[in-house]
């Protein structure tokens, strides 16, 4: 659906995108992760033909990006593109008119899209009367009203409560099940874990690592992460080194990469004589992979 080859973009002497290569298959949810300034927004603006690249090629649905491909793309930015004094229906009508939908198609799409985001019963409600989660769903509806083939969701759940977040996640799953191709940017790594078929980690305009969560886990030589709370950290690290465990700090948390899962008794035996306050065993998660990729050997 989307292919990016050797994409480059600079502002003055600052390279924002550096030889970026990326492919998103039809029907796939692709999570693009990266800190602020990594190049996500610039990449999205180039895909949407709002910004010209210095070099490189982008095709979407087998077409080079152009004014024509804008109709293939729907984008729901982080900031809602909504007129708060207008109703849900009036907002969708406004954006449907921008995309040139005829009167009959426009009305059909407004009804279909409101139903898709579970807001059909709020069609006549002004946006300002909707909850934050409802407004975010309507923002996605705006991106869908012209029936795009490719949907860009830029941090769709930032600032939402957990109930609203779950609603958006379920909507994204439903769209994917219906065949929609989705590019998702997010700072919420559990969101990417739950939703994305493939994940790309972006830093300084380059993809440092890419793949499914299963594939990315292979970058860390561990099957489990052990987190210890202890005042005797140096002693714990020295003991772990005897067993070949790699130690890491995640914030203030001391963690060890375990090549094989250990039962609680085995852990206590290996750290016998060290005052341990608490133990937590975790699977290798995307946060561990992300930090390793962006801060250490792969950066």
N, C-alpha and C positions, 0 to 999 in steps of 0.2 A: 504493500500500500504506500509506504513512504520510504524513500531511499535517499540518504545524504552521502555524498562522496567528496572527500578532500575539501571540506568547507573551511574558509578562513574569513575572519573579519577583524579589523583593527580600528581603533579610534586614536588618531594621531600616532604615537609610537607604542600605544598599549595594545597588545594582542588579546582580543576577547575570545575569539574562536580560533583554534589552531588545528588544522588538518583533521577536522571532525568527520568521522564515518559512523553511520548509524542506519539500521534497517528495522522497520516495523512491519510485520506481516499483517495481512488482512485479518480482522477479527481479534487481534492481539491487544492486550492492555500492557503498554510499555511504561515503566516508571523511570523518569529521569530525575536523579537525585544529585544534589550539589548545594554547597553553601551559597549565600547571597554573593553575587559577583562571579559565580562559576561560569556563567554564560548561558543559563537557561532561557532568560527572557530574550536575549539577542537571538538565540536559535529559533525561538517561537516566532519572533517578529520577521525573521527571514523566511520561515516556512509559510507565513501568512502573506508574504509579498509586501510587507510594510517597510522592509529594510533590505537594501541591496548588499549582498555578500561581496567581498573583494575577489574571491575566486571559489571554485567548487561548483558542484551540481546538486540540485534537489529535484526529484520527481515524486509526484503524488498521484496515485492511481494511474501510473505509467505516463503521466504528463509532466513536462517541465513546469515549475511554478510560474504563474502569470496572473493577470487579472481574472482569467477564466477559472483558474483553480481555486479562487477565493470562495466560489460557491460550493466547492466540495468540502470545505473546511468549516467546522463550527468551533467557536472558542468561547469558553467561560472563564474570564479572567478572575484573579483573586478578589478584586474590587467589583462588586455587583454593578452591572450595567442596567440599572433599573431606574425608572421614574417613579418616585415614591407616592406621588399624589394620583398617579394613574392606577387603574385596576390591573390585575394580572392579564386579563383579556386585552386591554388597551395596550399594554406593554408589548405583548406578542404581535398584535396587529401592526404596531409601529415598526418593529424589526422585520416582520414579514413583508411589509411594503418596501423597506430598504432593499430586500433581496429580490423584489420584483414579482412576488407571487400574485397570481390573479385572484379575483375576489372569491371564487368558489374554492380554489385550492387553499387560499389563505384561511378561510373559515374552517375547512376540514382539518388543516394542520394545527390551528389553534386548539381545537377540541381534542385532537389526537395527542398533541404534545402536553397539554394540561393533564390529560388522563395518565400519560406516561410518567409524569413526575408527581402524580397523586395530588393534584391541585384543582381538579375539575370542579369540585364543589366550592372553590374560592375564586372562580372566574371573575365575579363582579366585586371582589374585595380589593380595596386600595392596597398597594404594596406596603404602605406604612403601618397597616394593621396586622401584617404577617409576622410570625416569629422569625428569628435569624435563620433557622433551618429551612423554613418555607421559602424565604427570600433566596437562599442559596439554590434550592431546587428550581425556583423560577428562573434564576440566572442561567442554570443549565438548560432549561426549556428554551430560553432565548437562543442559545447556541444550536438547538435542535430543530427550530421551527421551519427551517428551509430544507430539511432532510439531508444533512451532510453525510458524507461517507466516512469522514475522519473528524474526530472530536478531540479538542485540546482542553484539558481541565487543569488550570493553574492553581494549585493549592486549594482544592474545592472544599476542604473541611476546616481550614484554619479558623480558629476562634469559636468554633461550634461546641456545644455541650455534647456529651457522649451519646445521648439519645439521637440527636440530630445527625451526628457523625455516622451512626449506624444506618440511618435512613439514606444518607447519601451513598454509603458503601453499597447498600442493597440496590439502589438505583443504578450505580455504575455496573454492578454485576448483571443486572437485567439488560442494560444496553449492550454489554459484551455478548451475552447469550443470544441477543437478537442480531449479532453480526457486526456491531459497530466496532471500528478500530479506534483505539483511545491512546493518546499521549497524556500521561499524568505526571505533573510535577508536584512534589510534596516534601515537606521537612519532617513529616510523621513517618518514621521508618516502619512502624507496625502497620500503617496504612498500605505501604508498598508491599510488605510481606503478605498481607491478606488478599490484595487485589491483583497484583501484577504477574503476568506470565513471564515477562523478561524485565530486567532492571539494568540500567546503565548508570554508573557513578561518574559524575562530571567534575573536573577540577581544572581551573585555568583554561577553560575552553577545550579540554581534551577528555575523551572517554578513557578512564584508567582501567575499568573493569566492566564486564558486561556478561549477562547470562541469566538463567533462571536462578532462583534461590538455591536450589540443589547444586547447580554448577558453581555459584559464587562461594558456597560453603567450602568447596575444595581449596580455596585460597588460604584457609586457616587449617593447619595440621592438628585438628582437635575434633573430638566427637562431643565434648561437653566442656562447659566453662564452670569452674568452681570458684565461688566468691566466698572469701573468709573475712569475718570481722574479728580482729585481734589487735591487741596493743603491742604484740611481739611480732611485728611485720618482718623485720630483718631475719629473725629466727625462722619464721614460716617460709620465707623465700629461700633461705639456705637449705632447709629441709626439702623443699620442693625440687631444688636443683639436684639433690641426690637421686631423685626419681626421674629426672629428665623432664619435669614440668616447666613450661614456659610461664613466666609471670608477667602480668600486665596491670596497669592502673587504669580503671575507667572512672574518671573523676577521682574521688577519694577512696574508691573501692579497690581492694586488692583482689585480683583474680588470677586463676591458673588455668592454662589450657591442658585438658586431660586427653591423652591419645585414645583412651578407652574409658567408658563410664565406670565409676566406682560406687560400690554400696557405701552407705553411711559408716558402717563399722570399719571398712577398709580405709576410708578417709581419716577417721579418728585414730586408727592404728598408725597410719603414716605420719600424722602430726602429733603423736603422743608426746606429752611433756610440754606442749605449747598451749598456753591459755587461749582457747578459742571461744569467742562470745556467741557467734552465729555462723551457720553454714548455709549456703544456697547453691543448688545445682541448677544450671540452665543449659538449654540447647544452644548451639552456636546460632546467634541471631544476626539479623541484618545490621544492627548497630555495631556489633563486634567487627563484622566484615567492613563496614563503611569506614570506621575509624582506622582499621589496619591499612586499608587501601589509600585513604586520603592523607594519613599522617606518617606512614612508615615506608616500607620497602617499595611500594608501587607508586609513590608520589614523585 
